[in-house]
Amino acid sequence: MDHSTKSGIDAATAVVAGDDGTTYDGVAIALHWATALLVIVQFVSAITWDYFSKTTRQGMESVHISLGVLLTAVIIARLAWRWMPGHQVSSAGAGWNRMASKGVHYLLYVLLVAQAALGFAFRWAQGHSVEFFGLFGIPGPYGELARPLRRQVHELHEWVGWAIVIIAALHAAAALYHHYVLEDRVLKRMLPATG
């Protein structure tokens, strides 16, 4: 592999890994990993609950809804933190690499917001409030919707979930490539400080 091909691959993985030169603070790092953990738990629960009894499935769905509320709060906090002045350092990168890297981040944010909105919309379309561990419920702005429309909202919720997981997996793989192959700072800047 010649140098230009290798540098092209390195640049492309920097984009997917999200290396936009930003140095993240402790709050941003905590919100990032909270998002990642919640997305994984939500996805795994949704793709496995059909293998359990009706009672277990209902419990898993209830926890899924509650964790969806928590994930929504984390996403809101993450976006608010990101938009607040003083939480980012100017990008070290330039050109298409910087723009594409930011594009990957923004795409994940858009998908996460869409997923949260679709989760709420689906629950409300079923004619139920969105409950948070039985502590409170968020009532919907509309009542139960017709089954075909509910099915469409549910399918969109599933497709967006798969899109998030696929893009996040590519994002993680690219970060690992940078850490173990290129031995650069891409992954380290999203890990808690040691020492």
C-alpha positions in Angstrom: 0.0 0.0 0.0 1.5 3.3 -1.0 1.7 6.4 1.3 -1.2 8.2 -0.4 -3.5 5.3 0.0 -2.5 4.8 3.6 -3.0 8.5 4.4 -6.4 8.4 2.7 -7.4 5.4 4.9 -6.1 7.2 8.0 -8.0 10.4 7.2 -11.2 8.4 6.5 -11.0 6.6 9.8 -10.4 9.9 11.6 -13.7 11.1 10.1 -15.6 8.1 11.2 -14.0 8.1 14.6 -15.0 11.6 15.0 -11.6 13.2 15.3 -12.4 16.8 14.9 -9.5 18.0 17.1 -11.7 18.7 20.1 -10.4 18.1 23.6 -13.3 16.9 25.8 -13.8 17.8 29.4 -15.0 15.4 32.1 -18.7 16.2 31.7 -18.6 15.7 27.9 -16.8 12.4 28.4 -19.3 11.2 31.1 -22.2 12.1 28.8 -20.6 10.4 25.8 -20.1 7.1 27.7 -23.6 7.3 29.3 -25.0 7.7 25.8 -23.0 4.7 24.5 -24.0 2.5 27.5 -27.7 3.4 27.3 -27.8 2.9 23.5 -26.3 -0.6 23.9 -28.7 -1.6 26.7 -31.7 -0.2 24.8 -30.7 -2.0 21.6 -30.0 -5.3 23.2 -33.2 -5.3 25.2 -35.3 -4.4 22.1 -33.8 -7.2 20.0 -34.0 -9.9 22.7 -37.3 -9.4 24.5 -39.2 -11.5 22.0 -37.3 -14.5 23.3 -38.8 -14.1 26.8 -42.2 -14.8 28.4 -44.9 -12.2 28.1 -44.5 -11.1 31.7 -40.7 -10.8 31.3 -41.1 -9.0 28.0 -43.5 -6.5 29.5 -41.0 -5.8 32.3 -38.2 -5.4 29.8 -40.4 -3.0 27.7 -41.2 -1.0 30.8 -37.5 -0.6 31.7 -36.8 0.2 28.0 -39.3 3.0 28.2 -37.8 4.4 31.4 -34.3 4.1 30.1 -35.5 5.9 27.0 -36.5 8.8 29.1 -33.1 8.8 30.8 -31.4 8.6 27.4 -33.4 11.5 26.2 -32.3 13.5 29.3 -28.7 12.6 28.6 -29.0 13.6 25.0 -30.5 17.0 25.9 -27.7 17.5 28.5 -25.1 16.5 26.0 -26.3 18.9 23.4 -26.7 21.7 25.9 -23.2 21.1 27.2 -21.8 20.9 23.6 -23.4 24.2 22.7 -22.3 26.0 25.8 -19.2 28.3 25.2 -16.0 27.1 26.7 -16.4 23.3 26.3 -14.5 22.9 23.0 -11.1 23.7 21.7 -10.6 24.8 18.1 -10.2 22.0 15.7 -6.7 20.9 14.9 -7.8 19.4 11.6 -8.7 21.3 8.5 -10.6 20.9 5.2 -12.8 18.0 4.3 -11.5 15.9 7.1 -12.7 18.4 9.8 -16.1 18.9 8.0 -16.7 15.2 7.5 -15.8 14.4 11.1 -18.2 17.0 12.4 -20.8 15.6 10.0 -20.5 12.1 11.6 -21.0 13.6 15.0 -24.0 15.7 13.9 -25.5 12.7 12.1 -25.4 10.7 15.3 -26.9 13.6 17.2 -29.8 13.9 14.7 -30.4 10.1 14.8 -30.4 10.1 18.6 -32.9 13.0 18.8 -35.0 11.3 16.2 -34.9 8.0 18.0 -36.0 9.7 21.3 -38.8 11.5 19.6 -40.0 8.4 17.8 -39.9 6.5 21.1 -42.1 9.0 22.8 -44.4 9.2 19.7 -44.8 5.5 19.6 -45.7 5.2 23.3 -48.2 8.1 22.9 -49.6 6.5 19.7 -50.4 3.4 21.9 -52.5 5.7 24.0 -50.1 5.6 27.0 -48.0 8.1 28.8 -44.2 7.7 28.8 -43.5 6.4 32.3 -40.2 6.8 34.2 -39.8 3.8 36.6 -43.3 4.4 37.9 -42.2 7.8 39.4 -43.9 9.9 36.9 -45.5 9.8 33.4 -45.3 12.2 30.5 -48.7 12.3 28.9 -49.0 12.6 25.2 -50.3 15.5 23.2 -52.6 13.1 21.4 -54.5 9.9 22.1 -54.2 6.4 20.7 -53.6 6.3 16.9 -54.7 3.8 14.4 -52.8 0.5 14.3 -51.2 1.1 10.8 -49.8 4.5 11.9 -48.5 3.0 15.1 -46.8 0.3 13.1 -45.1 2.9 10.9 -43.9 4.8 13.9 -42.6 1.6 15.5 -40.8 0.5 12.3 -39.2 4.0 12.0 -38.1 3.6 15.6 -36.5 0.3 14.8 -34.8 1.5 11.6 -33.3 4.5 13.3 -32.1 2.3 16.2 -30.3 0.0 13.7 -28.8 3.1 12.0 -27.5 4.4 15.3 -25.9 1.1 16.2 -24.3 0.6 12.8 -22.9 4.2 12.7 -21.8 4.0 16.3 -20.0 0.7 15.7 -18.1 2.2 12.7 -17.3 5.2 14.9 -16.0 2.9 17.6 -14.0 0.7 15.2 -12.4 3.8 13.6 -11.5 5.1 17.1 -9.9 1.7 17.9 -8.0 1.7 14.6 -6.6 5.1 15.5 -5.7 3.9 19.0 -4.1 0.5 18.2 -2.8 1.0 14.6 -2.0 4.7 14.3 -1.4 5.1 18.0 -2.7 8.6 18.0 -4.9 10.5 20.5 -8.4 10.0 18.9 -9.6 7.5 21.5 -7.6 8.9 24.4 -9.3 12.3 24.2 -12.7 10.6 25.0 -11.3 8.5 28.0 -11.3 9.8 31.5 -8.0 11.4 32.5 -5.6 9.0 34.3 -3.3 10.6 36.8 
